[in-house]
Amino acid sequence: MNRNELFGKINNQILEKLKENVIPWKKTWKEGIPANFISKRNYHGINFLSLSMNDFDSPYYLTFNQCKERGGSVLTGSKSQMIVYWKVLEYKNEERDEDLERYPVIRYSNVFNLSQTSLIKENNEAPRIIECEQVIEKMKDKPVIKHNIRRCYYNPKKDYISLPKMQDFNSTEEYYATLFHEVIHWSGHSQRLSRESLTVNDKDKYSFEELIAEIGSAYLSALCGISPKVIDNSASYIDGWIKLSEKQENLFPRAAAEANKAVSYILGDFTNFNADIIN
């Protein structure tokens, strides 16, 4: 299975959810962010997006072999979930007699949720949660945040975020989830990640940028253990993403990759945010 086939499969899974009027990455994160049970590394990017579609009691996943190595077994009837990751291969170019050359190739593996295995009783560790305010405080390049009384937006020309004060939201969690959404937009400024979808006046680009911000906000919300805000006019957003996916191949993996860059930029060296691996 090549890269396009891998991403196409995940893209179609997400698309089917949206057609059911369900935004798969909108959920409560009390159980914690999806992570590998052995390494405790969080999944992110497209793996975070695809694993977020599941409804398990545990946030942890592991491969069949990892389960077996721990002396456990996969429960009968359990279905695995595909994840993708990069693996670096090495080879020596004999013709040029040079040192080993390295190049990344995409791979996939199948994982099971911890609750699908006999090891579920071993899980006594509470999910790691990073407090919302810490995310903002630890940023090296902090956004300018202004407050108003009714709107939430990021102004790319003047480079500031504007949203109502915390007490004007229904909950503290909703305030921070909204702030995370706008901070993802902020990361795309020309002085940062220079994301074209942020500044180009085009309906499709705008829809793609909103998808990036939604996925990035969901990840940061998950990292902090809060529920992401239900976006305004979700039906129109869903319709827009469905239509855009019909015009652009592998829309959701591409948006997840951009969201991954944005979150990595925001977190900086605050957390270990390397490429997805399964061991």
Phi and psi in degrees as a GROMACS rama.xvg file:
@    title "Ramachandran Plot"
@    xaxis  label "Phi"
@    yaxis  label "Psi"
@TYPE xy
-84.3284  -179.626  ASN-2
-60.1999  -45.7937  ARG-3
-63.9577  -37.1524  ASN-4
-67.2423  -41.265  GLU-5
-61.6634  -52.3406  LEU-6
-68.1305  -33.9175  PHE-7
-63.2675  -38.047  GLY-8
-64.2338  -46.2938  LYS-9
-67.063  -40.9059  ILE-10
-57.2007  -43.2444  ASN-11
-68.3058  -34.9789  ASN-12
-62.1694  -44.743  GLN-13
-66.6672  -40.8884  ILE-14
-61.0889  -40.5804  LEU-15
-62.2683  -38.618  GLU-16
-63.8334  -44.0693  LYS-17
-63.7434  -35.6268  LEU-18
-67.433  -21.4016  LYS-19
-88.1153  9.5557  GLU-20
65.2547  32.5669  ASN-21
-118.382  126.548  VAL-22
-91.4591  104.313  ILE-23
-61.2646  -25.6894  PRO-24
-90.9199  5.12665  TRP-25
-95.4697  106.242  LYS-26
-160.648  170.306  LYS-27
-78.5646  145.415  THR-28
-114.491  30.4305  TRP-29
-63.3724  -29.5057  LYS-30
-80.051  -13.3477  GLU-31
106.281  168.23  GLY-32
-78.7306  144.302  ILE-33
-54.2264  131.362  PRO-34
-150.439  158.853  ALA-35
-77.1492  132.688  ASN-36
-67.0694  -33.9772  PHE-37
-78.7372  -51.7713  ILE-38
-87.092  -20.3193  SER-39
65.4232  15.1113  LYS-40
-76.4585  135.336  ARG-41
-71.6186  142.037  ASN-42
-81.0911  147.34  TYR-43
-145.442  -174.872  HIS-44
59.1193  -138.42  GLY-45
-66.8355  -29.1524  ILE-46
-69.6945  -39.8683  ASN-47
-59.4406  -43.0378  PHE-48
-64.2931  -47.013  LEU-49
-71.4626  -39.6614  SER-50
-71.1384  -22.7615  LEU-51
-69.276  -14.186  SER-52
-77.035  -11.1387  MET-53
-86.4951  159.243  ASN-54
-125.836  77.992  ASP-55
-112.401  158.514  PHE-56
-74.2598  -24.382  ASP-57
-106.559  145.605  SER-58
-84.8873  -5.41843  PRO-59
-96.5465  146.324  TYR-60
-133.087  155.841  TYR-61
-157.628  159.428  LEU-62
-80.1314  168.67  THR-63
-59.2869  -43.8594  PHE-64
-67.3337  -38.4852  ASN-65
-62.7654  -39.076  GLN-66
-64.9799  -44.4344  CYS-67
-64.1073  -40.6497  LYS-68
-63.1619  -27.8965  GLU-69
-86.3772  4.92429  ARG-70
82.1923  15.3648  GLY-71
-103.579  -179.688  GLY-72
-143.275  153.729  SER-73
-84.9823  132.955  VAL-74
-66.1004  143.413  LEU-75
-57.9128  133.973  THR-76
88.6711  -1.61651  GLY-77
-74.7017  138.637  SER-78
-105.225  137.385  LYS-79
-82.778  166.457  SER-80
-121.766  133.074  GLN-81
-82.0131  136.143  MET-82
-125.724  157.54  ILE-83
-120.718  152.02  VAL-84
-156.951  163.507  TYR-85
-98.0392  138.988  TRP-86
-126.248  133.437  LYS-87
-91.0551  121.274  VAL-88
-102.173  149.953  LEU-89
-121.672  142.159  GLU-90
-152.047  155.316  TYR-91
-105.383  126.778  LYS-92
-81.3058  100.163  ASN-93
-66.3027  -32.7337  GLU-94
-66.3861  -38.9115  GLU-95
-96.8462  -4.51485  ARG-96
49.9132  45.857  ASP-97
-102.877  174.94  GLU-98
-66.0796  172.821  ASP-99
-57.6612  134.929  LEU-100
-101.816  144.416  GLU-101
-121.121  140.796  ARG-102
-149.396  143.887  TYR-103
-86.2201  142.071  PRO-104
-129.624  148.992  VAL-105
-87.8343  139.528  ILE-106
-131.746  165.559  ARG-107
-134.76  157.205  TYR-108
-144.731  163.244  SER-109
-110.69  131.271  ASN-110
-122.852  157.349  VAL-111
-117.646  146.398  PHE-112
-70.0051  148.549  ASN-113
-57.5121  -32.8004  LEU-114
-70.8478  -10.2243  SER-115
-91.4717  4.13265  GLN-116
-124.987  167.504  THR-117
-74.8454  -5.54047  SER-118
-84.8752  -1.23743  LEU-119
-57.102  -30.4164  ILE-120
-70.577  -17.4297  LYS-121
-79.8052  -12.6687  GLU-122
-83.2665  94.4115  ASN-123
-109.213  4.06009  ASN-124
-91.8991  128.125  GLU-125
-73.4506  142.528  ALA-126
-56.6545  143.026  PRO-127
-75.099  130.894  ARG-128
-125.514  130.515  ILE-129
-102.362  124.211  ILE-130
-63.6717  144.857  GLU-131
-55.9898  -48.1285  CYS-132
-64.1681  -29.521  GLU-133
-64.4022  -37.5768  GLN-134
-57.3935  -46.1461  VAL-135
-71.2481  -43.5913  ILE-136
-65.6491  -33.0778  GLU-137
-82.5414  -8.09109  LYS-138
-66.3347  131.61  MET-139
-72.4168  -38.0629  LYS-140
-109.719  95.4179  ASP-141
-85.2707  138.844  LYS-142
-74.9713  153.393  PRO-143
-82.7845  124.054  VAL-144
-117.108  121.851  ILE-145
-113.964  156.807  LYS-146
-117.044  142.604  HIS-147
-130.588  -162.779  ASN-148
-113.804  -6.71433  ILE-149
-146.818  -22.9292  ARG-150
-115.028  153.506  ARG-151
-121.179  119.66  CYS-152
-162.208  163.896  TYR-153
-117.926  130.768  TYR-154
-99.7824  102.512  ASN-155
-69.7482  -26.5082  PRO-156
-70.818  -44.1646  LYS-157
-98.0339  -3.51454  LYS-158
57.6199  58.191  ASP-159
-147.152  157.34  TYR-160
-103.382  138.237  ILE-161
-130.972  131.794  SER-162
-158.663  160.802  LEU-163
-62.458  163.147  PRO-164
-67.586  158.478  LYS-165
-54.7781  -40.8531  MET-166
-68.3263  -13.9685  GLN-167
-86.5893  -6.3885  ASP-168
-89.8926  161.493  PHE-169
-69.0328  -24.7208  ASN-170
-156.272  160.057  SER-171
-62.0725  -38.8335  THR-172
-60.269  -40.7855  GLU-173
-65.9347  -36.7226  GLU-174
-61.0154  -49.0362  TYR-175
-70.8653  -36.7134  TYR-176
-62.6687  -38.8141  ALA-177
-67.2469  -43.4467  THR-178
-60.4933  -42.4172  LEU-179
-60.2731  -39.9479  PHE-180
-58.6133  -46.7286  HIS-181
-71.2943  -32.3464  GLU-182
-66.5955  -35.0034  VAL-183
-62.0121  -44.9345  ILE-184
-56.5506  -46.9665  HIS-185
-56.1044  -35.0748  TRP-186
-65.4395  -21.4676  SER-187
-85.0666  2.52161  GLY-188
-57.7045  153.706  HIS-189
-59.2032  -25.4744  SER-190
-84.5638  -3.14268  GLN-191
-119.34  -101.16  ARG-192
-91.1633  -8.22629  LEU-193
49.7916  60.0987  SER-194
-86.9542  119.316  ARG-195
-58.8073  -36.6553  GLU-196
-64.5008  -15.158  SER-197
-79.092  -32.3107  LEU-198
-112.654  -22.8941  THR-199
-72.9772  130.017  VAL-200
-82.463  82.694  ASN-201
-148.316  134.733  ASP-202
-60.0263  -43.6661  LYS-203
-67.065  -40.9661  ASP-204
-63.0543  -40.7757  LYS-205
-62.1449  -43.8748  TYR-206
-62.8773  -40.317  SER-207
-66.2697  -41.2735  PHE-208
-63.384  -40.4533  GLU-209
-65.1514  -35.1757  GLU-210
-65.5871  -42.2798  LEU-211
-59.5886  -47.5095  ILE-212
-64.3101  -36.8104  ALA-213
-68.0002  -43.3114  GLU-214
-68.1422  -43.046  ILE-215
-63.3193  -42.2157  GLY-216
-63.4564  -39.4413  SER-217
-63.2471  -39.6447  ALA-218
-65.1657  -47.7928  TYR-219
-63.5211  -37.8068  LEU-220
-64.1914  -41.9495  SER-221
-63.6343  -40.933  ALA-222
-60.8544  -32.6268  LEU-223
-94.6372  -3.12265  CYS-224
75.9796  29.094  GLY-225
-119.809  163.201  ILE-226
-85.9176  129.782  SER-227
-65.8732  148.554  PRO-228
-63.8768  138.746  LYS-229
-71.5617  120.223  VAL-230
-67.5742  148.797  ILE-231
-66.7115  145.536  ASP-232
52.152  46.0425  ASN-233
-58.016  -32.6582  SER-234
-62.9961  -42.1609  ALA-235
-69.6998  -36.093  SER-236
-63.523  -47.0306  TYR-237
-58.8096  -45.9017  ILE-238
-60.6376  -41.4731  ASP-239
-64.1856  -41.2746  GLY-240
-68.6974  -37.5535  TRP-241
-63.5622  -46.2908  ILE-242
-63.9203  -39.9478  LYS-243
-66.5247  -36.8539  LEU-244
-66.6609  -22.8775  SER-245
-75.8286  -21.2935  GLU-246
-100.06  -25.7099  LYS-247
-122.949  127.493  GLN-248
-71.0167  139.45  GLU-249
50.8685  49.9403  ASN-250
-57.9275  -48.1776  LEU-251
-72.4572  -41.4184  PHE-252
-60.2858  -37.34  PRO-253
-67.1701  -41.3828  ARG-254
-65.8478  -39.001  ALA-255
-63.686  -37.2277  ALA-256
-65.42  -41.2785  ALA-257
-67.5923  -39.4207  GLU-258
-64.0345  -36.4994  ALA-259
-61.9356  -43.1036  ASN-260
-63.3999  -42.3551  LYS-261
-64.0218  -46.1741  ALA-262
-64.7481  -40.9787  VAL-263
-60.5123  -41.6874  SER-264
-63.3388  -43.1546  TYR-265
-67.2879  -42.7376  ILE-266
-78.1213  -27.1534  LEU-267
55.9605  -133.739  GLY-268
-90.6594  14.8254  ASP-269
-65.2479  -29.319  PHE-270
-144.685  157.945  THR-271
-76.9658  105.313  ASN-272
-121.853  54.2503  PHE-273
-81.7365  178.143  ASN-274
-62.8668  152.407  ALA-275
-60.0685  130.625  ASP-276
-136.577  165.311  ILE-277
-115.67  4.09258  ILE-278
